[in-house]
Structures are given as C-alpha cells and as structure tokens.
Amino acid sequence: MSSNGHARTAAFAIGAATCTVLGALLVGGSGEVSASPPPEPKVQDEFDSLGPAVRAAKLSDGRTAHYSDTGEKDGKPVLFIGGTGTSARASHMTDFFRSTREDLGLRLISVERNGFGDTDYDKKLGKADFAKDAIEVLDKIGVDDVSVIAISGGGPYAAELAARAPGRISQLHLAAALPPYGDKPAYCGLSDDALAAAVKDQIKDPRKWWAFPDDSPVKSIPGFADTAYEEGARTYNQRGQQADPAPQVHEQKLYCQRPGPDLSKLDAPVYLYGGKKDTTVPPSTLKTWQEALPGKAKVRTYADSGHDVQYRHWDQILVDLAGHGDRTVVCKGGRTRVLVAREADRFVDKGKATLGSCAWVKKK
C-alpha cells in the first residue's frame, strides 16, 4: 500500500473514533437522543379584536337600542354617527388607523339608527328620537361629555343632538356631512314608492352601495372594500329584512325636513371637513353649516378628496378629536409627523411633505 493509502486509512480511523465519542455523549442509556428541544412556540394570552361588538340596551320607552363601544373605558369618549345606511358597527370601517386611535386614547361609541342592522324599524320615529336614544345610551354606559364625529348622512342627526344637549358636546366634527339647512336634496319631490324604486337595487347589492371611484384613495386600504360590503350586508339584512327599502326611504325623507334645529346654544369647538371633489355633499355645504353654527368653525378642505374625505383624512380627524387641532398630520421624509400647523403648511407648500400618514404614500 502506498503512503497515501496508509494516510487515508488512518484519517478514517480517527474520524470514526471521533463519531463514536460524540455519539456516546448524545445518546442516553435508553439509546434516545438527549439534545435540547426546539424553542417553545409562543401563543398569545389575549384575543385579538375582530371589530366592535354590537350590544343591546333597553330604553325607557320599552324599545331596544343597539350600540358599539370600542376602546378603554377611561378613554376620551367619541360618539361616531355614520352615514346613511350604516349600522352600529360602521365605526369598524375606520380601523385601518386603529393603532393611532388607541395611542390617542379615544373611545369610539356608535348608536344604531331606526331600521338598520339589529334595530327594528318604526316609521313614527325621527331624528329627535335618535338624539334621545343616543343620550340614553350614553347615560347607561356612564358617559357625560362627549365629542361627536358625524359622517355624510349622519350630519342631520348630529345637529339634532347638538340642539337637544348642547352642554354635553365637548367637540363637534362634521366630515362631508349633509346639513339639514339650506336647499333640500333634489330627490325630495319624489314619492316614497319612486324613491324606493331608485334605491332598492343599490341596497340589495352592497358592492353598489359602497362603490367608490377607481381613483379613490380608499382603494389602497387593505380589506377596506370587503369591510364596507360586509357593513352594507349587515345594515340591510341583519334581521332577515332582505334589503327592505322602507327604512332607507324613511331616513332620506327625514333629510328633507326644514328648517333644521337651532344650534345657537352650542358652545363647543366645531371642525368641518370637506373634499373639493365631493359631488354628493359638495363643498358649498360647508358654508351652509357655518351659517347655522353660532361660533367660528375650523374648516379643513382637501383637493385630493371627494365623498371619501372622512376616510382619506381620518388620521387628521383622530388627532383633532384628541384635542390637537393646532397640529397637522404630514408625511415628511418617509416618516409620519404631527407638526404645528404653520410648520406643516410650510413643508407642504414647498413640496417637502404631503398631508396625512405616510401609509397613503406607501400604498399608492
């Protein structure tokens, strides 16, 4: 055998001996491997939220109100009044900024309106009845002063509440909100049957009811469209009512009532938000609100928004609700900032920042 052959044989023998020693260290008396087990898998100790639960409260007149209540009980209470054709769970559609809402310590409460979702329909009830119901629910859950955010068709109900209990409203925020003042909507001349025929196909298919334009910024929110469709299905089918148009017709006819309530006793900061491209509740309605309100409202208008301004700028609305109305949410250098308004305006004017969270920029 050559010297190379002897070397290979010696190396093999040494390697085999090493493996034998290592094997003896790893194998116990039973012959099983005693190596350390892999790290213990982690499972959370608490459930993640699937959105607000809808609860029931017995009212003083025997009816049942349905409401949602999301956030810490010691948080700053906010009454969320959704647009027409929404249930008590509509606030879930704003959960794309839930972390921000929680960090700001906001508690979001929503009271369902007549005939939608879980709530039975009564043709005798009007906007003042909703205000009464909302106050009674707030009393039951221990809320006195409350900030109000009303969206779209929630505007007339917010006005009714502000007129009925002005001392309990700490702030009033109206986003693309329909005013119960000024000219009546064009459909007000239609009969109930004609209006029912006009809306019945839309409310049967939530994809039509919640259809946003292709260029709407909400298209960039993961899961937003499906959440909206689920909300529409809940609103019009939850009790097996199979998209009965009667509650929708009734609510839209309530929007025709004039004059709107007297707001002269409201003594609270008011914020108005409008999209310059809004054709449903056009920018001119901001002036209508201003004329009805007793004080000077803070007005925020956005060229990038239509009737989706309440979602596109929900980040700013949250900051305002938390009491930071002197600051503006911007995306600067890839990081979301909440700057003093003058500083934010300067950066935006120079093209060094854009309005709103950087999430809007990243999702384009």
Solvent accessible surface area in square Angstrom, and as a share of the most:
residue,aa,sasa,rsa
1,M,171,0.76
2,S,71,0.46
3,S,92,0.60
4,N,102,0.52
5,G,8,0.08
6,H,108,0.48
7,A,62,0.48
8,R,167,0.61
9,T,83,0.48
10,A,53,0.41
11,A,63,0.49
12,F,157,0.65
13,A,56,0.44
14,I,119,0.60
15,G,35,0.33
16,A,48,0.37
17,A,58,0.45
18,T,71,0.41
19,C,90,0.54
20,T,96,0.56
21,V,91,0.52
22,L,96,0.48
23,G,30,0.29
24,A,74,0.58
25,L,133,0.66
26,L,94,0.47
27,V,65,0.37
28,G,39,0.38
29,G,97,0.93
30,S,92,0.60
31,G,48,0.46
32,E,124,0.56
33,V,108,0.62
34,S,83,0.53
35,A,66,0.51
36,S,104,0.67
37,P,115,0.72
38,P,114,0.72
39,P,126,0.79
40,E,150,0.67
41,P,112,0.70
42,K,201,0.85
43,V,131,0.75
44,Q,110,0.49
45,D,147,0.76
46,E,140,0.63
47,F,205,0.85
48,D,106,0.55
49,S,65,0.42
50,L,155,0.77
51,G,15,0.15
52,P,9,0.05
53,A,65,0.50
54,V,37,0.22
55,R,101,0.37
56,A,68,0.53
57,A,11,0.09
58,K,129,0.55
59,L,7,0.03
60,S,94,0.60
61,D,81,0.42
62,G,44,0.42
63,R,59,0.22
64,T,47,0.27
65,A,6,0.05
66,H,29,0.13
67,Y,20,0.08
68,S,1,0.00
69,D,10,0.05
70,T,30,0.17
71,G,33,0.32
72,E,130,0.58
73,K,118,0.50
74,D,131,0.68
75,G,14,0.14
76,K,68,0.29
77,P,30,0.19
78,V,0,0.00
79,L,0,0.00
80,F,5,0.02
81,I,3,0.01
82,G,6,0.06
83,G,9,0.09
84,T,31,0.18
85,G,0,0.00
86,T,8,0.05
87,S,4,0.03
88,A,0,0.00
89,R,62,0.23
90,A,5,0.04
91,S,5,0.03
92,H,42,0.19
93,M,6,0.03
94,T,2,0.01
95,D,30,0.15
96,F,57,0.24
97,F,23,0.09
98,R,79,0.29
99,S,80,0.52
100,T,46,0.27
101,R,4,0.01
102,E,103,0.46
103,D,124,0.64
104,L,52,0.26
105,G,35,0.33
106,L,3,0.01
107,R,15,0.05
108,L,3,0.01
109,I,0,0.00
110,S,3,0.02
111,V,8,0.04
112,E,11,0.05
113,R,10,0.04
114,N,30,0.16
115,G,1,0.01
116,F,1,0.00
117,G,0,0.00
118,D,35,0.18
119,T,12,0.07
120,D,104,0.54
121,Y,73,0.28
122,D,36,0.19
123,K,154,0.65
124,K,165,0.70
125,L,27,0.13
126,G,21,0.20
127,K,13,0.05
128,A,46,0.36
129,D,43,0.22
130,F,11,0.05
131,A,0,0.00
132,K,65,0.28
133,D,15,0.08
134,A,0,0.00
135,I,28,0.14
136,E,30,0.14
137,V,0,0.00
138,L,3,0.02
139,D,80,0.41
140,K,111,0.47
141,I,37,0.19
142,G,69,0.66
143,V,9,0.05
144,D,93,0.48
145,D,80,0.41
146,V,2,0.01
147,S,1,0.00
148,V,0,0.00
149,I,0,0.00
150,A,0,0.00
151,I,6,0.03
152,S,15,0.10
153,G,3,0.03
154,G,0,0.00
155,G,0,0.00
156,P,0,0.00
157,Y,8,0.03
158,A,0,0.00
159,A,0,0.00
160,E,33,0.15
161,L,3,0.02
162,A,0,0.00
163,A,36,0.28
164,R,126,0.46
165,A,14,0.11
166,P,27,0.17
167,G,69,0.67
168,R,51,0.18
169,I,9,0.04
170,S,45,0.29
171,Q,18,0.08
172,L,0,0.00
173,H,0,0.00
174,L,2,0.01
175,A,0,0.00
176,A,4,0.03
177,A,5,0.04
178,L,36,0.18
179,P,6,0.04
180,P,2,0.01
181,Y,31,0.12
182,G,52,0.50
183,D,139,0.72
184,K,115,0.49
185,P,28,0.18
186,A,111,0.86
187,Y,48,0.18
188,C,28,0.17
189,G,79,0.76
190,L,75,0.37
191,S,67,0.43
192,D,82,0.42
193,D,119,0.62
194,A,42,0.32
195,L,5,0.02
196,A,22,0.17
197,A,62,0.48
198,A,62,0.48
199,V,9,0.05
200,K,87,0.37
201,D,79,0.41
202,Q,75,0.33
203,I,1,0.00
204,K,126,0.54
205,D,29,0.15
206,P,22,0.14
207,R,154,0.56
208,K,113,0.48
209,W,49,0.17
210,W,36,0.13
211,A,71,0.55
212,F,37,0.15
213,P,85,0.53
214,D,137,0.71
215,D,112,0.58
216,S,7,0.04
217,P,31,0.19
218,V,4,0.02
219,K,112,0.48
220,S,31,0.20
221,I,18,0.09
222,P,104,0.65
223,G,47,0.45
224,F,10,0.04
225,A,46,0.36
226,D,88,0.45
227,T,32,0.18
228,A,1,0.01
229,Y,66,0.25
230,E,115,0.52
231,E,9,0.04
232,G,0,0.00
233,A,41,0.32
234,R,52,0.19
235,T,0,0.00
236,Y,5,0.02
237,N,60,0.31
238,Q,79,0.35
239,R,86,0.31
240,G,55,0.52
241,Q,36,0.16
242,Q,148,0.66
243,A,6,0.05
244,D,61,0.31
245,P,32,0.20
246,A,37,0.29
247,P,7,0.04
248,Q,0,0.00
249,V,9,0.05
250,H,34,0.15
251,E,5,0.02
252,Q,22,0.10
253,K,53,0.23
254,L,14,0.07
255,Y,8,0.03
256,C,14,0.08
257,Q,95,0.42
258,R,65,0.24
259,P,126,0.79
260,G,15,0.14
261,P,24,0.15
262,D,106,0.55
263,L,3,0.02
264,S,70,0.45
265,K,164,0.69
266,L,9,0.04
267,D,138,0.71
268,A,19,0.15
269,P,78,0.49
270,V,13,0.08
271,Y,25,0.10
272,L,1,0.00
273,Y,0,0.00
274,G,4,0.04
275,G,1,0.01
276,K,118,0.50
277,K,112,0.47
278,D,5,0.02
279,T,129,0.75
280,T,89,0.52
281,V,9,0.05
282,P,53,0.33
283,P,52,0.32
284,S,78,0.51
285,T,21,0.12
286,L,20,0.10
287,K,132,0.56
288,T,30,0.17
289,W,2,0.01
290,Q,76,0.34
291,E,127,0.57
292,A,28,0.22
293,L,12,0.06
294,P,68,0.42
295,G,53,0.51
296,K,201,0.85
297,A,9,0.07
298,K,84,0.35
299,V,57,0.33
300,R,30,0.11
301,T,59,0.34
302,Y,14,0.05
303,A,74,0.58
304,D,58,0.30
305,S,0,0.00
306,G,11,0.10
307,H,50,0.22
308,D,8,0.04
309,V,0,0.00
310,Q,7,0.03
311,Y,10,0.04
312,R,22,0.08
313,H,2,0.01
314,W,1,0.00
315,D,6,0.03
316,Q,5,0.02
317,I,0,0.00
318,L,0,0.00
319,V,7,0.04
320,D,0,0.00
321,L,0,0.00
322,A,20,0.16
323,G,50,0.48
324,H,77,0.35
325,G,11,0.10
326,D,94,0.49
327,R,88,0.32
328,T,11,0.06
329,V,5,0.03
330,V,0,0.00
331,C,12,0.07
332,K,58,0.25
333,G,83,0.80
334,G,54,0.52
335,R,159,0.58
336,T,57,0.33
337,R,82,0.30
338,V,58,0.34
339,L,8,0.04
340,V,56,0.32
341,A,29,0.23
342,R,188,0.69
343,E,60,0.27
344,A,0,0.00
345,D,74,0.38
346,R,117,0.43
347,F,39,0.16
348,V,44,0.25
349,D,120,0.62
350,K,130,0.55
351,G,65,0.63
352,K,122,0.52
353,A,8,0.06
354,T,67,0.39
355,L,58,0.29
356,G,2,0.02
357,S,13,0.09
358,C,6,0.03
359,A,45,0.35
360,W,14,0.05
361,V,67,0.39
362,K,149,0.63
363,K,109,0.46
364,K,201,0.85
